[in-house]
Amino acid sequence: MRIVLVGSGNLATRTALALSEAGNPPIQVWSRNAEHAVRLASMLPGATATDRAEELICDADLYLLAVSDHALETVAAALPSTTGIWAHTAGSMPMDALRPYHETIGVFYPLQTFSRERRVDYSSIPIYIEGSDEAVVRLLESVGRLISRDVLRCTSEQRLYLHLAAVFACNFTNHLYALSEQMLAEHGLPPRSLAPLIAETAAKVQEMSATEAQTGPAKRDDTNTLQKHLGLLDPYPDWQEIYRMLSDSIRKMYGPKE
Amino acid sequence: MRIVLVGSGNLATRTALALSEAGNPPIQVWSRNAEHAVRLASMLPGATATDRAEELICDADLYLLAVSDHALETVAAALPSTTGIWAHTAGSMPMDALRPYHETIGVFYPLQTFSRERRVDYSSIPIYIEGSDEAVVRLLESVGRLISRDVLRCTSEQRLYLHLAAVFACNFTNHLYALSEQMLAEHGLPPRSLAPLIAETAAKVQEMSATEAQTGPAKRDDTNTLQKHLGLLDPYPDWQEIYRMLSDSIRKMYGPKE
């Protein structure tokens, strides 16, 4: 399978390295940032790098557009006409975002949070596939199975909600970790004090539903503790408002139904 | 060490079992719920159970009051006079909550989320210790070290903030998992779709700070995606408000400083 990778960010890098480990590295890396393209290509046996549209290999089987959601259409518009399939990796973009630029299109969406410095076990990442026809879906599924045990189909509409749910379960939870780190720092407590708690909270929902796993003063409707916490947050009105809103949401979920 | 356990909930149960595995099971379990007391005591070699104050063993070294924060004072008031140390396990209660009821007092606060059905590795749970004098602190530290690698001292005031930070990092993040599960269910997506993402998000902050680990549209200030998500949440005004508030908080943390 001749794959051209368009992009050189975290997701592009992790996906290219996983394909390479599976014995099918991209044959070319195209990026608007020439230096990034060269750096990534140097890690992929046999791959070339370019930042120029006219140097793009035009007869590959698959062009994987691994660029950020907001850059997708600009990048697609900049690519020359090619053979093969164009598939993007952008959670919040419909497949049809590629429609004006190419005929045979699809989506290849690995649902994970990627950081440049951190290795992830790609084989456990679910990859969500969509294609403009069944042959595209089959080809993207076969590429997905090279690097993951968990390749699934979903529609553009489902993917929107998947991405939205991921923002809650990943980006927002990480922000709550960040707020808790600030609280620890401001009160002379070691920054890793909550690490075992964070690990256990995430481990629990690998086995049970989050509604079963819920604990804490809002779940118990322990108004004494809730009031005490709101008082402690008086000097931090933004955090106080977050506390109030999430506690109300928990009480609504578990409290007596009206 | 002769320990009497007061309480029979999740924290009491996990702590008693850990003490038992360490070769020092509580010698008695007292609980307002007689059935729970009997069930827990039956798992502890040599332990008796009671729900009656007059049957409490009165010459133990340590009375561990492992009851919920809001029940603590009622339970302490119901106990007869004894020798030894009284220590409570309630994150949001100051040590001095026990002062009206006993002289030699302390706090033994294992910072973790406990569920009845789920085993936890107690040895990795940090235990925060406080005592009315240095001898109490030393005794509680030695009990803590029987079951955990991580025994620390903190003041009542620090523990308040620790507990508050734990609500953000555990109870609120679990609630965000619960909201994301509801979104998946409403759009025909498998309930475990986000499990690898949740695991990775928590694993990242075991190694780096949460501010370094932050990703997502709010961090990138990707207003297109933010607007799209807010639109999807139109039918769910509570979730929309949570989305808006947490995204604003993220943008404030990472955006250009005023």
Chai-1 contact restraints between the chains, C-beta under 6 A:
chainA,res_idxA,chainB,res_idxB,connection_type,confidence,min_distance_angstrom,max_distance_angstrom,comment,restraint_id
A,D69,B,T225,contact,1.0,0.0,6.0,A-B,restraint_1
A,H70,B,D222,contact,1.0,0.0,6.0,A-B,restraint_2
A,H70,B,N224,contact,1.0,0.0,6.0,A-B,restraint_3
A,S92,B,T225,contact,1.0,0.0,6.0,A-B,restraint_4
A,S92,B,K228,contact,1.0,0.0,6.0,A-B,restraint_5
A,L111,B,L197,contact,1.0,0.0,6.0,A-B,restraint_6
A,Q112,B,L197,contact,1.0,0.0,6.0,A-B,restraint_7
A,T113,B,E200,contact,1.0,0.0,6.0,A-B,restraint_8
A,T113,B,T201,contact,1.0,0.0,6.0,A-B,restraint_9
A,T113,B,T215,contact,1.0,0.0,6.0,A-B,restraint_10
A,S124,B,P196,contact,1.0,0.0,6.0,A-B,restraint_11
A,I125,B,P196,contact,1.0,0.0,6.0,A-B,restraint_12
A,Q158,B,H187,contact,1.0,0.0,6.0,A-B,restraint_13
A,Q158,B,L189,contact,1.0,0.0,6.0,A-B,restraint_14
A,Y161,B,M183,contact,1.0,0.0,6.0,A-B,restraint_15
A,Y161,B,H187,contact,1.0,0.0,6.0,A-B,restraint_16
A,L162,B,L189,contact,1.0,0.0,6.0,A-B,restraint_17
A,L164,B,H229,contact,1.0,0.0,6.0,A-B,restraint_18
A,L164,B,L232,contact,1.0,0.0,6.0,A-B,restraint_19
A,A165,B,S180,contact,1.0,0.0,6.0,A-B,restraint_20
A,A165,B,M183,contact,1.0,0.0,6.0,A-B,restraint_21
A,A165,B,L184,contact,1.0,0.0,6.0,A-B,restraint_22
A,A166,B,L197,contact,1.0,0.0,6.0,A-B,restraint_23
A,V167,B,G216,contact,1.0,0.0,6.0,A-B,restraint_24
A,F168,B,L176,contact,1.0,0.0,6.0,A-B,restraint_25
A,F168,B,L179,contact,1.0,0.0,6.0,A-B,restraint_26
A,F168,B,S180,contact,1.0,0.0,6.0,A-B,restraint_27
A,A169,B,Y177,contact,1.0,0.0,6.0,A-B,restraint_28
A,A169,B,S180,contact,1.0,0.0,6.0,A-B,restraint_29
A,A169,B,L194,contact,1.0,0.0,6.0,A-B,restraint_30
A,A169,B,I198,contact,1.0,0.0,6.0,A-B,restraint_31
A,C170,B,L197,contact,1.0,0.0,6.0,A-B,restraint_32
A,C170,B,T201,contact,1.0,0.0,6.0,A-B,restraint_33
A,N171,B,G216,contact,1.0,0.0,6.0,A-B,restraint_34
A,F172,B,L176,contact,1.0,0.0,6.0,A-B,restraint_35
A,F172,B,L246,contact,1.0,0.0,6.0,A-B,restraint_36
A,T173,B,T173,contact,1.0,0.0,6.0,A-B,restraint_37
A,T173,B,L176,contact,1.0,0.0,6.0,A-B,restraint_38
A,T173,B,T201,contact,1.0,0.0,6.0,A-B,restraint_39
A,N174,B,T201,contact,1.0,0.0,6.0,A-B,restraint_40
A,N174,B,A210,contact,1.0,0.0,6.0,A-B,restraint_41
A,N174,B,A213,contact,1.0,0.0,6.0,A-B,restraint_42
A,N174,B,Q214,contact,1.0,0.0,6.0,A-B,restraint_43
A,H175,B,L246,contact,1.0,0.0,6.0,A-B,restraint_44
A,H175,B,I250,contact,1.0,0.0,6.0,A-B,restraint_45
A,L176,B,F168,contact,1.0,0.0,6.0,A-B,restraint_46
A,L176,B,F172,contact,1.0,0.0,6.0,A-B,restraint_47
A,L176,B,T173,contact,1.0,0.0,6.0,A-B,restraint_48
A,Y177,B,A169,contact,1.0,0.0,6.0,A-B,restraint_49
A,Y177,B,V205,contact,1.0,0.0,6.0,A-B,restraint_50
A,Y177,B,A210,contact,1.0,0.0,6.0,A-B,restraint_51
A,A178,B,A210,contact,1.0,0.0,6.0,A-B,restraint_52
A,A178,B,T211,contact,1.0,0.0,6.0,A-B,restraint_53
A,L179,B,F168,contact,1.0,0.0,6.0,A-B,restraint_54
A,S180,B,A165,contact,1.0,0.0,6.0,A-B,restraint_55
A,S180,B,F168,contact,1.0,0.0,6.0,A-B,restraint_56
A,S180,B,A169,contact,1.0,0.0,6.0,A-B,restraint_57
A,E181,B,A210,contact,1.0,0.0,6.0,A-B,restraint_58
A,M183,B,Y161,contact,1.0,0.0,6.0,A-B,restraint_59
A,M183,B,A165,contact,1.0,0.0,6.0,A-B,restraint_60
A,L184,B,A165,contact,1.0,0.0,6.0,A-B,restraint_61
A,H187,B,Q158,contact,1.0,0.0,6.0,A-B,restraint_62
A,H187,B,Y161,contact,1.0,0.0,6.0,A-B,restraint_63
A,L189,B,Q158,contact,1.0,0.0,6.0,A-B,restraint_64
A,L189,B,L162,contact,1.0,0.0,6.0,A-B,restraint_65
A,L194,B,A169,contact,1.0,0.0,6.0,A-B,restraint_66
A,A195,B,Q206,contact,1.0,0.0,6.0,A-B,restraint_67
A,P196,B,S124,contact,1.0,0.0,6.0,A-B,restraint_68
A,P196,B,I125,contact,1.0,0.0,6.0,A-B,restraint_69
A,L197,B,L111,contact,1.0,0.0,6.0,A-B,restraint_70
A,L197,B,Q112,contact,1.0,0.0,6.0,A-B,restraint_71
A,L197,B,A166,contact,1.0,0.0,6.0,A-B,restraint_72
A,L197,B,C170,contact,1.0,0.0,6.0,A-B,restraint_73
A,I198,B,A169,contact,1.0,0.0,6.0,A-B,restraint_74
A,I198,B,A202,contact,1.0,0.0,6.0,A-B,restraint_75
A,A199,B,A202,contact,1.0,0.0,6.0,A-B,restraint_76
A,E200,B,Q112,contact,1.0,0.0,6.0,A-B,restraint_77
A,E200,B,T113,contact,1.0,0.0,6.0,A-B,restraint_78
A,T201,B,T113,contact,1.0,0.0,6.0,A-B,restraint_79
A,T201,B,C170,contact,1.0,0.0,6.0,A-B,restraint_80
A,T201,B,T173,contact,1.0,0.0,6.0,A-B,restraint_81
A,T201,B,N174,contact,1.0,0.0,6.0,A-B,restraint_82
A,A202,B,I198,contact,1.0,0.0,6.0,A-B,restraint_83
A,A202,B,A199,contact,1.0,0.0,6.0,A-B,restraint_84
A,A202,B,A202,contact,1.0,0.0,6.0,A-B,restraint_85
A,V205,B,Y177,contact,1.0,0.0,6.0,A-B,restraint_86
A,Q206,B,A195,contact,1.0,0.0,6.0,A-B,restraint_87
A,A210,B,N174,contact,1.0,0.0,6.0,A-B,restraint_88
A,A210,B,Y177,contact,1.0,0.0,6.0,A-B,restraint_89
A,A210,B,A178,contact,1.0,0.0,6.0,A-B,restraint_90
A,A210,B,E181,contact,1.0,0.0,6.0,A-B,restraint_91
A,T211,B,A178,contact,1.0,0.0,6.0,A-B,restraint_92
A,A213,B,N174,contact,1.0,0.0,6.0,A-B,restraint_93
A,Q214,B,N174,contact,1.0,0.0,6.0,A-B,restraint_94
A,T215,B,T113,contact,1.0,0.0,6.0,A-B,restraint_95
A,G216,B,V167,contact,1.0,0.0,6.0,A-B,restraint_96
A,G216,B,N171,contact,1.0,0.0,6.0,A-B,restraint_97
A,D222,B,H70,contact,1.0,0.0,6.0,A-B,restraint_98
A,N224,B,H70,contact,1.0,0.0,6.0,A-B,restraint_99
A,T225,B,D69,contact,1.0,0.0,6.0,A-B,restraint_100
A,T225,B,S92,contact,1.0,0.0,6.0,A-B,restraint_101
A,K228,B,S92,contact,1.0,0.0,6.0,A-B,restraint_102
A,H229,B,L164,contact,1.0,0.0,6.0,A-B,restraint_103
A,L232,B,L164,contact,1.0,0.0,6.0,A-B,restraint_104
A,D238,B,S249,contact,1.0,0.0,6.0,A-B,restraint_105
A,I242,B,M245,contact,1.0,0.0,6.0,A-B,restraint_106
A,M245,B,I242,contact,1.0,0.0,6.0,A-B,restraint_107
A,M245,B,M245,contact,1.0,0.0,6.0,A-B,restraint_108
A,L246,B,F172,contact,1.0,0.0,6.0,A-B,restraint_109
A,L246,B,H175,contact,1.0,0.0,6.0,A-B,restraint_110
A,S249,B,D238,contact,1.0,0.0,6.0,A-B,restraint_111
A,I250,B,H175,contact,1.0,0.0,6.0,A-B,restraint_112
